[in-house]
Amino acid sequence: MKPHGHRISRHVAWMILCAVGPLAAAAQQPQEDATRQLWDTAFINQGNKGAKARKPAKRNYRVVTPQVPITGVAADTVIGVTLWRLRPSRPADRGERIITHDGPDSVEWLPERVSSGGRLSEGDRIRVSIEAARTGYLYVVNQEQYADGSKGEPYLIFPTTRTRGGDNSVKAGRVVEIPSQDDGPPYFTLKRSRVDHVGEDVIVLVTPTPIDGLAITEKAQRLSDETLALWEKSWGAQTGRLEMANGEGKPWTRLEKEAGADSTRSLKEDEPAPQTIYYRPGASSSVPVLVKVELQYAKTRSPVKRRR
């Protein structure tokens, strides 16, 4: 802002500039400094109960993995994940809908949050939104879990050229939805591939640079077992989880819908946060970070045998 009708000497002007220059420079770059934080504002550090908290908690999270320490966590290495389960909407529902078209009819679905420990059922329609805490590149792999501990074939489900044109770049506050809102259909339908299919592993990987030699195709592509094993060995480790208290069942909001639809839109500090935050103590800010999201199917009831 330029002053009007006032003059100041060069000496006074120089003194003012020295005093307020750094403040003015900081004020000119609010977009860079006001980066959305997930870790530092999630909860009060519980490591030393006698010490004062570094910051007041702005979000109410609880630690669900007490065996994994919450100390030594770099704020830009955490990954936020929200699992959404869709159900047919009702007139009295609050929240944003996803509309799908099945022939001449349209169906309105209401996405609701599911906790990381929630059980899913065959036939559930789900969506996943992911938020990194730093600038990088996102890769997501899906792999079936079986009752004996073995795993199915790994598939790279993101990126694909059908979602965001193959753009898998991320930054703090940006939300990536899988599937995207304009995919057809914009959800996954859970279906067991065999009787002992008990869950799904969703492996989320954020790298500082694109992975060399990995082509982005139109659809999910088969990833070699060796490649996934190398990723997990190099960048995976013990992972902890924070779960948003009272978040389960909350509906999709307009802000989340807008952020998911616009790859240039970043959520702000006071806007909706992920349902689950995955963290790895000791992970470095300069190397890829891999976390595993485990989705479990509800146990099917065995038919009751009637006595004759």
Steps between C-alpha positions, in 0.01 A plus 500: 500500500644838404465798740332815367592860583800421723875532452778340704873553490731240345662435840167436672383291207813286522449444875138396447596268220762327718248459781202372305664354191506139627139527616387641169681226312331236711161661445549487124523119496209368707440211260845354566513557876142404584553137401234265632636290786370155589738378769581807712134592540360150548551446872701614800835324533450232766865399527571714808193567713691744719601724212279758340347410164681656203168607348137473600330216316275630225365159407383224726691182414574193708798270472386150395848347482651557848788267415623748237654812663372842400841658553758552228240551228581751225183699427540476122524119498147424621220397265130564551242247376121509511294198402146574386213252485211599274135440575183616322417851619180598677321837481588587862872429453759774536815486296606492138381233260655312211256447216537200271297407194381147437315508170221760510504518880733691728600399852619731776762357734607649831866432590561448874830465686620157609763452770822317418385216725151481353378179341384500141252269330489347156297729277605819681574793272808685618722792408840604638640851540870550569689806617878527513674746733766604252573555132564179311343225289233253605474129418228267630506119480217259582561141610256239630547342844424131563425319824830310505701822484584477131434785257357531152653665197586869556340755269599863460160675513639855505621677296311422180438725202126484576549689827632857482646418160774294667618788720608347831671803651395592854565772756378585849126559504432341160251213503519208259182293466501142376295454289454862392159665498478480121595133478227260398403382751665731757538222756635146549257218573648247743483140386677197637705317238492176701368360828812584706526857369496693831616852415691744286839665536516852363867596477552877483838629385612864480832563324695826459546432126316282246599132498727432203383245246142479629260574215157647575227307318128552449391234748639335811811304409652185642805578709765234537533333841870585495434870444253524788731301729785738419284805573388357833852400599650837402232739621259312724530460875288481813205733455287671764149641470303789640123477468272803500274474804129503416578515129354166397167537321547871427383588146705640214512881509486763229860604572625143462301454181642819349856412601470152349360632173761773451863386491614860557287549812673459837313454825576758767606444858148532644327292231407129531792273589561133411328230702827313558858626514777246436843577643844339511745602774845570361391532138711753313355800320730442204408141413179322390246408766286187472206411725259210484126549548332172596130459421328204665183322391238414759486130573221319325268301719492129448151361439338362812432128480161403624453184700256257364 
